[in-house]
Amino acid sequence: MPAPTTETSPSTTLRSRVAALLATLLVAGAVSLAPASNPEVASAAVAPTSESVAAVNMDGGGFMNCAIRTDRTLWCWGSAILSEYVFLIDGGEVGKDGKNTPQQIGTKLWLSISVGESTACGIVIPTTSSTSGSIYCFGANPSGLMGVPAELLRSAREPKMVGTATDWTAVSVGDEHMCAIRQGGLYCAGDNADGQLGLAEDDFEDRTALTYTNNSATSVTTGEDFTCFLAAGNAYCFGANYSGQLGDTTQTNSAIFVPVSGNHKFSSIVAGRAHTCGVAIASPSFPSDAGLVYCWGSNGSLELGGGTTDGFAATPTAVNVAKTFLTLASGNEHVCGVTTSRELYCWGGNYAGKTGEATTIINSQPHQVGTATNWATVSASLGVSCASTLATSRVPSATYCWGERQTLGNGVPTFLNTPTKVPGTGWLTVSANSGTRCAIQGAALPGKLYCFGRNWNGEVGNGVDTVQRTLFEVPSASGWREIAVGGSSTCGINGTGALFCWGDNQSGQLGDGTSTDHFLPQQVGDHTDWSGIVLGNETACAIRGGTSVYCWGSDSDGQLGNGAVLTDLQSTPQVVFEPEFGATWSKVSIGQAHACALATSNELYCWGDNSGWGFGAG
């Protein structure tokens, strides 16, 4: 085995940190990493997809789920992990209100994915048959776990490469830390306040680079502020231990790994907020252990599944069910698993029905979810559970979810406590605001446009301003190429290139020369060469003729970019002031009160409010 290496973290001086960051971003978007002390990964499961098709790996965190399809593309759906962070997905944004259908994340190939409280990280591979690759992360960057100090990189809106190594085999993301494995070595980065990076007994400093901790780990799982790993089937843990989640019979934190007591061996382990569960394998000490589940740590929501109401267990405790298991997944305070007979069981906290129980009862021991016996994989997050079924003995064919915020366009406005199929096939692009979702469906663009949701200002486009609980097709004889949902308005470009807007118009953001709300699509001018439509809260921008950017709506902070004296609003498209050298534009984006556009020369220009340093100009 090659000697472990450590990728050094950025200099502690601000100047060198800035220089390092700029160099990194200019070269390839890569960031640095450093190793950790000793854990093993237990990625929860394998599963869902964008169209209820086969998936090979799935994970969830916060209220978002992600899945890797059999073609190794990555898809995510649900709410973004924290409201202040946004994921850039296939030209649209998944913010705090999320997406109700799976959205493809770029075009890279993924080996595995792990979704934490505010960050998602996975391993990107060069070919579909690769067994190792590079780490990419997106979402928040708490404690600098992406390899760049948090004060320099608050969040990544699309997957960013972490470090330069290309031989990672496993990764797991916790609340504010991450651990990964390469060449048998375990590396961790991020928050280390409780020793969850496993560096040393007297070392509690955060790390902005993956730092080497151990050289024999085969898998790793991360809880809120602790880490566990497997080595030769033996479980080890380190970090916070206030609920006995390290499993070493104590409640004492440890910054170095400690063996989990009981002498059980495991094929996989998964961590929740403050508990851990594992699928055992037969061993000389326990020859009948194969497939049994043991849990330890917090039992505040009865997530240990032992049938008791004790507050915690500092040693592994057998889950009280006469079943053997293939795989497990853990949310913050609940656990689900697929048995060897392909049944699905869940236990623990049942807020929002996430354990699949018809009531909100907390389950102190596993109960079967439904009666199906063809489950393949399962994933659990903070308020949601998802699982996939088998079409054959090997290939998953459909994905089902239940729990918090699973408003899937099927007329169900609140929680779902029974598995509900992730609907539809052929979704091409999606946009959403705080309560309305729109998506274009079809084999290729242009396609059919469907909207549903809150509709307080008529942004669904169905002629009324009342809640639309089922998918409504927004009519267009030529179909739709693009869709954008803003604060309370919607705009779309049809198959001929004409631009239409509808919904709230108090700032003229519908571009029709008035400030009157419209509950049906209204054409913006008579041009048919529009593209790249984007909406902010009360401002819209789009590209016309493939080169010129136009903006309209609120101009309170100069976000229309037309070089004129600030006005309250402009209700018709205004051409954005172009630099003297005559730049032409390829892409435009809008923030709360500013906008940015990318010139065809790959130079970036911004205008409007800069109070939050949104221009990046220092």
N, C-alpha and C positions, 0 to 999 in steps of 0.2 A: 504493500500500500504506500503510495507516495506520501512524503511528509506533508503534514497540514500546512497550509499557507494562510496568511492573514492579510486582507486588503485593508490598508491603513485608512483611518477616518480623516476628514478634512482638518486642516490646522485650526487651532483654537482661536486664532486671530480673525477678526471680521474680514480684514482685507484679503487674507489668503482663502478664507471660506468663499467669499464672493468670486474671487478669481477661479477657484476650483469649480464652483458651480457654473460660471459662465463657460468655462472651457468644456465642461461636461455637456451642457445643453447645446453648445455650438457643434460639438462633434457628432453625438448620436443620441442624445437624451439619456445616456447611461449615467448611473450614479454608483457611488462606492459602497462596499460591504465589508464586514469583518466577522470572524467566527465566534462560537459560544462554548459552554462546558459539557453538556451531556445528554439531551433528550431524544425521543423517537416519535415519528409522526403517525397519527391515527386520523387520517382524513376520513371524515364521516362516511361518505358513501359515494354512490355513482348514480347519475340519473337523468333529469328532465331536458326538455328542448323547446325550441321555438314553435314547433308545430305538432307537439305531441308525437314526436318521432323518437327514434332510438337515441339514447344518451349513454355515455360511458363514465362520466364523473360529475358529481354535483355537490354543492355546499351552500350554506346559507348563513347569514349573520345580520344583526340588526333586524330589519324587516325586508331584506333583499335576498334573493336566491340566484345562484348562477349554475349553469350546467354546460358540460362539454359534450357536443354531439359526436356521433360515430365518425364524422368526417373531421373531428378534432377542432371545430370552430367553437368559440365561447359565446354563450347567450346568457343574459341576465334579465330579471324582471322583479317587480315589487317596488318598494320604497327605497330610495337611497339611504345610506346608513345613518347619516346625520344631516340635519336640515341645512347646515351651512356648507356642505360639500356637494359637489355636482359631478356626475360622471358624464363624459362625452361619449355618446353611443350612436354610431352609424349616422352622424350628421345631426343628431338631435340630442337633447339633454334629459338625463334622468336626475331630477332633483329630489327634494323632500317628498314630493307627491308621487314619484315613481312612474312605472309603466305597468300596465295591466296585462301585457303580453310580452313574451320573451324578445329581447333585442340583441342582435349580434354585436359583439365587442370587436370592432376592427376585423381584420382578415387573417390574423396570425393563427398558427396551429398550437393547441394547448395540450399538455400532458395531464395537468391537474390544476385545481383551483381551490383556494381557501378564502372564505369571506369572514372577516372579523367584525368588530363593532363599527369601525369607520373606515376600514381599508380592505381591499381585496388584492391578493397576490396569487400568482400561479407560475407554472413552469411552461415556457414557450419552447417549442421544439422545431427543428428544421424540416423534418419529414414526419408523416403519420406513424411510421414504425419506430421512431426514436424513443429511447427510454430515459433520456436526460436532456437538459437544456438550460436556458437562461431564465432568471427570475424577472418577472414584470409585475409591477404593482400599479393600482390606481385608487383614487379616493383620497382620504386624509393622510397626512404625514405626521402623526403624533410622535413626539419624542425623536423625530428624525429617523424612523425605522426604515425609510426608503434610501437611506444613505446620504441624505442632504439635511443639514440642520433645519428644524421646523421653522425657525425665523426666516429662512431663505426660501423654503418651499412649503407652503401651507397645505397644498393639495395638488394632486395630479389628475387632470380632467380626462386623460386617456392613459392607457398602459405605458409605463416608463420602465426601462431596463434598470435593474439594480445591480451595480458592479459590472464586472467584465467576464466572470466565470461562465462557462457554458456547459458545465457537467453537474448541475443540480438535479437531484432525484426526488426530493420531497420538500414541501414548504407548508408552514402552518402559521396563521395570524391570530394573535390574541387581541386584547383590548387596545394596548399601545405598544406591543412588541411583536416581533416575528422571529421564528426559528426555521432553519432549513438545513438540508443534508447534502453533502457532496463528498465523494470518495470515502464514505463511512464517517466523515467528520461532521459534527453538529456545530452550526454557527447561529448566533442570535444577534438581534439589533433592536434598539428602541429603549423603552422605559425599563429601568433596572432598580426602581425604588425598593422593591421587595426581593431583589436578588433573582428575578425571573429570567435573567440572561445566563445564570449559572456560571459566572466568571470566577469568583473567588469569595471566600468568607468575609473579607473586609473590603470588597469592591462593589459599591452600589451606584456607580456612575452610569448615566445613560450612554448608549453607544449609537452613533450615527453611521456605523459600518458593521456589517455582519462579522461578529467576533468569534473566533474558535473556542469551543468549550469541551468537546469530547470526540474521540476518534472511533467509536464502535456503535454508533446509533444506526438503526435501520428504519425507524419511523419516529415522528414527533407530533405532539398535539399541544395546543396552547389554550389555557384558560384566561380569565380576566387578568390575573397577575401572577400566574405560575405556569410552569412548563413540565410536561412529562414525556418520556421517550421509551422506546423498547430497544434492547440490545440482547441478541440471542434469546429472545422471548421473555427476558426479565424486564420488569418495569422499574423506572427510576423517575423521580420528580425533584423539582427545586423551585424556590420562590416563596410566595406567601403561603401560610399554613394555618390561618386563623380558624378554619373549619375542618382541619385534618385532611385537606385535599392532597397533601403529599403522601398520605397513606403510610407514614412511618411510625404510627402509634402516638405521635405527639401533635401539638398545635404550635410548634416552634418554627418560625421562618428559617429557610436555609438557602444560602447563596451558592452552595455546592450541592450536587445531586446526591440524593439519598435513596436507597433501595426501598421499594414498596414492600411492606411486610406481608407475611403469609406464604411466601415461597411459591405462589402461583405463577404460571407462565401464560403469556398472552399472544394471540395472533394479531390483535389490533386494540388500540385504546382511543377513546375520545374524551375530550374535556369540555365541561360547561363553564358557567361563571365561577363556581367554587367547588366543583365535584368532578370526578373522573370515573369512567366505566370502561371495562375491557371484556373482549371475548376470549375466554380461556382456551388453552390447548392441553391435551393430555401430557402429563409429566410423571416421572418416577414417584414424586411425592403425592400427586393427585391423578392417578390413571384414568379416572372417570370425569375429568374436567372438560373434555372436548365440547365446545359450543356453549358452555355455561357462561353466564354473565356475572361479573363482580363489580360493585361500585363502592366508592369511598369519598369522603368529603362532606359538604353541606347536604342536609336533608330538610332544609326549611320548607321546601315545596314537595317533599316526599320523593325527590328525584332519584334516591338510591334504590327505590323499587323493592325494598325488603319487607314491606308490609308493616313497618313500625313507624312511629311518629317521633323517634329520637331526633334531636336537632342536628346531629352530625355523626359520622363514623370515621375514626382515624385509621382504620384498617379495612381491607377489602371485605365487603359483605355480599353474600349471594343474593341475587335478584330472585324474588319469590314467584317463579313460574316454572312449570314442568315442560319447558321447551329448550331446545338448543338453537343457537343463533349463528347466522352467517356474517352479518354486518350491523353496526350501530351508528347512530347519529345523535348528537347532543345539542340542544339549544341552551339558553342560559340556565333554565331550571326545569327542563323536561328532556326525556330520552325516548327515542324510537328505534326499533330494530326489525330486521327481516329474519325470520326463522329458517331453519334448514328445510322446512316444509313449505316455504314461501308465503307464510302468513306474516301479517304486519302487526306489531304490538307497540304500544306507547305507555309511558307512565310519568308521573310528576305533575308539575304545575300545568293547569289547563286554562289559563287566561286566553280568551278569544277562541276556545275550542281547539287549541293547537295539538292536543293529544288525541283528537278525533272522538272525544266523548260527547254524547248528545246533550249533556248538561255542562255546567262549569265546575263540576266536582273535581277535586284533586285526587289523583290516583296513586295510592301508596304502593300498589303493585301493578305489574303489566296487565293491560286489557287489550283484547284484539280489536283492531280497527277494521270494521266491516267483516265480510266473510270471504273475500277473495284469497286465492292461494297461488297467485302468479306474480307476486311482487319481486322485483329485481333488486332495487336499491332504495335508499331513503336518505333524506337530508332534513336537518332541523335548525332553525334559527331562533331569534329572540321571540317572535310571536307567530311563526309560520312553520309548518311541516310540509314536505313534498316527498313523493315517492313515485317510482316508475314501475311499470309492469312489463312482463315478458311476453313477446309474441311467440318466441320459441324458448328452448331451455337456455339460450344465451343472449338473445337480442331484445332489449327493452323496446316496447312499442308505444307506450303512452305515459303521460305524466299527469299526476294529480296533486293538488295542494289544498290545504285547509288551515284555518286560523285567522290571524289578523290581516285586514286590508286586502283580502283576496277578492276584490270587486272585479270580476273577470269579464264584464260586459254581458253577464247572463241574467241580469235583473235582480241580483242579490246585493243589497246596499251595504250590509254590515259583515259581521264575522261568519265564517263557515266552519261548522264543527264536524263535517263529514267530507271525505276526499271528493274534490270537484275537478273535473278534467280541465287542464289548461287548454283553452279553446282555439279553434281555427287552424287553418293551414295557409301558407303562402303570404304571411304578413311581410311587407317590404319596408315600411318605415312608420314610425310612431312619434307623436308629439303630445305633451300633456302640460296642464297647469295645475293649480291647487285642487281642482275638482273636476276637470273635464279632460277626456282623452280622445284622441283622433288617430286613426291608422289607415294606411293605404294597403289594400289587399289585391293580389293578383300574381300571375306567373311572371310578369315583368311590368315596368312602368310604361305608360300610365295605367293605373288600376282604379278600383272602386274605393271610395273614401267613406269610412264609417266613424261616427263620433258618438259619445255618450258621456253622462256625468251630471255634474251640478247644474250647469246651464243657467246660472242666475242672470246672465246678460245676453242670452241667446247665442252663446258661442258654439253650441252644437250645430246650429244652422237648420233647425227643423221648424222654424216659424213661430216658436213660442219661447218663453223664458222660465219654464218649469223643468224640474229634474227629469232627465232622460235616462232610465235605468237599463235599457237594452240598446244594442247597436242600431244606430240610425244611419242609413245610407244618404250621404249628401249628393244630390243628383248632379251629373255633368255628362253630356252626350259624348264628350271626348275623353272622359276619365280624368284622373288627377296624377300629376307628376310629383308635386311637393305639398307638404302641409306643415304649418307652424301654429302652435297655440301659445298665446301670450298671457298676460295677467287675466284679462277677461274677454279677449278677442281671439279670432282665428282668421288666418289667411291661407289660401291655397292657390297653386298654379295648376291650371288644367292642361289637358293634352295638347292644346293648341299654343300654349305659352301665355295665355291670358291670366291676369291676376284678379282674384276675388277675395274679399274680406267680409266678415260679419261679426256681430257681437257688440261689445261696449265701444262707444265712439266719443266719449266725453272729451278726449284730447285730439280728436280728428284722426285717430290711428287706423280707421278703416280706409282713409285716403280718397273718399268720395266727394270732398269739398264741403262736407257738413260736419256737425257734431251730434248728429242724430243716431241713436242705436239702431242696428238692423239685425233682425232675427233670421234673415235669409241671406245667402251670398250676394254681394254687390260687386260688380266689376270696377276695378280701379283703372280709370282711363280706358283707352281703346288699343293700347299696345299689346302685341303678342310675342314679345321677346324677353319675358321676365324669367329670372332664375334666382336661386339662392335666397328665398324669402326667410326672414327671421323676425321674431317679435320679442320686444321687451315688455315691460309692464304697461307702458302707454305709448310706445314708439315702435315703428316698423321700419325695416330697411330691406332692400332687395337690389339685385343687379339687373340692369337692363341692357340688352344688346350685347351681352357677354362681357362688357367692359365697365360701364358707368354705374356707380352706386347711387341710389336714391333713398332718402329717408323721409318720413312724415310722422305726424303725431306730436307728442310733447317735445318742446324745445327748451325746457326750463333751465337746463345746464349746458346748452349748446350741443346736445346729442344728435341734432340733425346734420351737423358738420357742413353747413352751407356757407360759412364765413360771414353770415349776416348778423346784425344786432339781435341778441337773444329775444325771442318772443315766447308767449305762452304755448302756442301750438301752430302747426301748419297742417291743414287738412287735405293737402294734395302733395304728391311726391315732389321732393326738392332734391336737385342734384347735389351730391356731396362735393365741396370745394376740392379741386384737384391740385396737387403740387405743380409748381411752374414747369417742371420738366415733363408734365403730361402723363403721369402714371395711369395705367389702367388696372382694373381690379379683378380678382379671381374668387374672392370669398369675403363675406362680411359676418360679423357677430355683434350682438347687443348685450350690454349689461344692464344694471338697474338704471343708470343715468349717463352711460357713455357707450360708445361703439368703437369697434376696430375693424379694419379691412386689410386684407392681404393683397398687395400689388402683384401683378404678373411677374415682376422682377424679384418676387419673394421678399420684398421689404414690407414691414408692418407699420401701419399708421393708425392712430387712435384719436378720438376727439370727445368732448363732453366733460363730465365731472371727473376730476382726478384727485378728489379728497382722500380716496382709499388707495392711491398709487396704482390705479387700474391701468395706467399707461405703461408702467414698467420703465419709466424714463428717469427714475431716481428722484 
